[in-house]
């Protein structure tokens, strides 16, 4: 502004003498640029002012876009801490391995969401994208991220809602997430928004988390093939029941630890189904079921080689767990065909 005021008298010319007034005020005539404007001290000052203004404008634009969460930047994984609420259980499962291979080959397409760490200046905290952050660290790469100012409530809602759109977060992982939010003081409305469920479902989740001891849930793991109804059924066994030392022995036994997460759930369910479990004399028997359940767990693959369903079977149940990532809506389709399938099965048995 100061530069314009200094040059206004030079850059504007007055109308020629004797010219008549017209109905419109003639536009000022600009003088050609002065030959010395870009050189010497005046030119240096002018260029400096222009550069500072441009940099300030760029910085303001960058800050605004980051605040609005519109810009993807790259961060060192070592500068990013995980969320204060843990959603996933277990380590590198098949889904994690597939994601790591895809990122290794094709790069990271979806950025993670982080916020400036509220307690550590210069660091960040993840809202969602923990697996992508871990993979970037393992591969020695920068992680693509959107940086956004988030309150604790905003962070857990973003974390929960992003996970709700993914089919690989199991029911018990969502239960643990809800329990953690309640334990750190978030209300039911926040939990409902973060998991995108109604009040009734949240109540059921919390009831499972409160009924089944945390060491048992951690020992079972994510159990991706076990849904809400079976977890509610297991929770019923713990209501009003004193701690059973035999159960502690079971969840630490080599046979139990050797089987899959779904198999560990079945083992504990079989433990409670045994009429003698109250006497504490079935721990070895239950523990021995782990390897047997693991051997009977297999996959059904489609003609193109995709693993569509995992099958777990024992003498009490036959469980077909369909991978919705591979075959979306196939479960609903299969459910609609069950009447005809069962009728064909009944006829075959009768014959």
Secondary structure, 3 states (H helix, E strand, C coil): CHHHHHHHHHHEECCCCCCCCCCCCCCCEECCCCCCCCCHHHHHHHHHHHHHHHHHHHHHHHHHHHHCCCCEEEECHHHEECCCCCCCCCCCCHHHHHHHHHHHHHCCCCCEEEEECCCCCCCEEEEECHHHHHHHHHHCCCEEEEECCCCHHHHHHHHHHHHHCCCCCCHHHHHHHHHHHHHCCCCHHHHHHHHCCCHHHHHHHHHHHHHCCHHHHHHHCCCCCCCHHHHHHHHHHHCCCCCCHHHHHHHCCHHHHHCCHHHHHHHHHHHHHCCCHHHCCCHHHHHHHHHHHHHCCEEEECCCCCEEEEEEECCCCEEEEECCCCCCCHHHHHHHCHHHHHHHHHHHHHC
